[in-house]
Amino acid sequence: MATELTPHERDILRLRLGLDSGEGKTVREVVEMCGGSVTMSDVRSAERRAFKKLRSPKSVHTHNLLAYLDIAGVDRGSFLSR
């Protein structure tokens, strides 16, 4: 994940999903934690961009998952259509 996202996008996801603390933050809480230097819209768009990058078929994460599916003998078509 770290190689595909900008530091800003990575930090936003870590806060929103609670990857460090185990407790996810709301958009408003993220803005307050950033000292108001970002808007709620900035947080939402960074989160949207980050998820889009992670879902991209060209992402390293996706490439590694597909390689694993090939090794495991799982049919990609049936797996990806879920």
N, C-alpha and C positions, 0 to 999 in steps of 0.2 A: 504494500500500500504506500509506503513512504516514497518509493521511487516514482510513482505515477501521479502523485498529488503535489501541489505547491504547499509550502509550509503553512500558509494561511488556511487552505482547504483542509489540510490534515488536522490542524488545531481545532477548526470548527467542528469537524466530525468527532474528534476525541471528546470535546465538550458536550456536543448535542447527544451523543450516544452513551456518554458516561464510561468511556473505555479506561480511564484512569481511576476514577472514583467509584465506579459501579452505579452511579446515579446520573441519569441524563439530565441535561439542562434545557430549559425552554429558550426560545430565540431571545426573549427579553433578558433572561439571565445571562446569556452569552454576551449580549450588548453591554450589560452592566459590568461584566467581568473584564471586558475590553476597555473600560473607562469611557464608553461613549464614542470611541474613535471610529466605530463602524455603526452602520444603521441596521435596523431589522431586515431591510431589503438586502443589504450586503451579505448578511449571515445566510439568508435563505438562498440567494443566488450562488454563494460559495458552496453551500451544501448540495444544491442541485447540480452544479458543475462536477463536484467530487463524485457523486453517485453516478453521473453520466460517464465519467472517465472509468470508474470501476466496473461498470456494466459493459463497456466497450469490448467488442470481440478482439480488438488489437491490444488490450491491456496485458501486461505481464501476468497478472493474477489469472485472467481468463485463459491465457496460453498455457500456464502451468496446470490449471484444472483440466483442460482438454487433453493435455499430454497424459495426465493421470488416468483419465477415462479410457484413453487408448490402451494404456498398459493394463488396466483392470479388465479390459474386454467389454466395457459398457458401450452400447450403441448410442452414439452421440445424438442421433435424431430423436430417439425416444426420451433421452434425458433432457435435451434442450426444449422440447415441446411442452414440458410440464408447466 
